[in-house]
Amino acid sequence: MNILFYLFQNINESSGTIGGVERHTLTIKKGLELLGYSFFFSYAHFDDVGKHDDDGRHLLVTSRTPVSEVRDFIVRNKIDVIHIQQNDGSELKIFKQATEGLDHVRIVATYHFCPGYELGDLTVHNCWVRFLQSEKFSKKIKWLRRLVFLPLYIRKKKRDMIEKFRLLYSVSNPLVVLCNDYVERFSDILGVDCSSKIKVINNCTTFEDYFDEKKIKDKQKEIVIVSRLEETYKRLSIAINIWKRIQKEGKFPDWHMTIVGEGYSRSYYDEMIRGVANISLVGRQDSKPYFERGSIYLNTSKTEGWCLCCGEAMQMGVVPIAFSSWGAVFDIIDNDSSGFIIPDNNTDEFYYKLVLLMENDELRRTMSESAIRKSREFSREKFLKNYMDLYNGR
């Protein structure tokens, strides 16, 4: 069976720092290639990461790409399934037109986000933050314009989102979301019951191995955050301010916080941690070594799709603490067992649960064991079986 993926940009298979959608794609590719599936790739653009290799298996698809060129690629490579991994609407129309009359070709799509997140940036607070933290003058003008004309932008963004969702729902057979909560959100946005055409497939753990429970006792007193440095969505200022509070109290001089990641808020966070003890911002790095040695993982996001980092942390025995602001968190974490789920914006409760874990070695050990066991529910084998069934129309 021949599968054509569509993503926004080319992916580097050897990179340990690619995003969740790319890791999701490579997990499917590497797992199902062993079973005889063949994979091709199409992109909205090629970037400098993993330069396009003109081997006949890659196709650039933009709003200006002739439909005939996409159709020729599909026919020439005997594509059976087109899997839309990232979507803004225009590519769906092109693939729909390119497959007209090709009854053997199915289009499926995975929506990797929490439905409705598209409106998350469009608040006065977020527009102001983006204005302040943008380094390029053109970006500052962009966000200032959005701030001034915010009601108009919200109406347009909502209209575009609904149009995109309708197209996704009509073209995909089926549409995949990451948890049951997102089926309900998708249905609410469109105003119809979408459950008959939406399939739920949880993401899987992505590391090859699970942490050895016998080595939990050797873990370092380290708090790990792996995230894009984007304040409007990730809200890392919450974690940093909690750490400042802990440092001011002076209770845990032997603990350290490490933030792994890069993004537009880097300068803002660098300034926040200036002069604060026992905290490091290390930039974009392979996350696994930090999870292997770390003890506690923090997620302060306003929204997530599935959050592969949370599952990866648990796979390595790192106890997660996360806000309840995204639906899939209740699938990933068993509250008070394999981690803590905190009511959204309750920073005091977040602080208390973090301190509880830091001061209680036995609790941390038992929850670490539970986190590893919970992560096994999202095995790669189960994930690949679900996508095999999807591709085969089952």
ZICORHU-V296083 format. One line per field, one symbol per residue. ss: DSSP state (H for helix, E for strand, - for the rest). phi: phi as a letter, one per 30 degrees, with the letter a starting at -180 (. if undefined). A space follows every 50 residues. Layout:
# ZICORHU-V296083
ss: ???
phi: ???
This chain:
# ZICORHU-V296083
ss: -EEEEEEEE----------HHHHHHHHHHHHHH----EEEEEEEE----- -------EEE------HHHHHHHHHH----EEEE-----HHHHHHHHH-- -----EEEEE------HHH----HHHHHHHHHH---HHHHHHHHHHHH-H HHHHHHHHHHHHHHHHHHHHH---EEE--HHHHHHHHHHH-------EEE ------------HHHHHH---EEEEE----HHHH-HHHHHHHHHHHHHH- -----EEEEE-----HHHHHHHH-----EEEEE----HHHHHH--EEEE- -------HHHHHHHH---EEEEE-----HHHH--E---EEEE----HHHH HHHHHHHHH-HHHHHHHHHHHHHHHHHH-HHHHHHHHHHHH---
phi: .cccdcbdbebcdcdccddddddeddddedddedcjdcbbbbbdaccdci eecdcicbbdbbdcdeeddddeddddchdcbccdcbbbjdddddddddcd icddcccbbccdbdejdecddcbeddddddddcddddddddeddddddce eddddddddddddddddeddddbcccbcadedddddddddibdcddcccc bddcdcddbcddedcedcdddbccbcaddbddcchdeddddddddddddi dbdccbcbcclbldcedddeddceicdhbbccidbddeedddcdcbccbc ddabdcieddddedecicdcbbdddbddddddcdeibclbcceeidddde dddddeddcbdddddddddddddddddcdddddddddddddcic
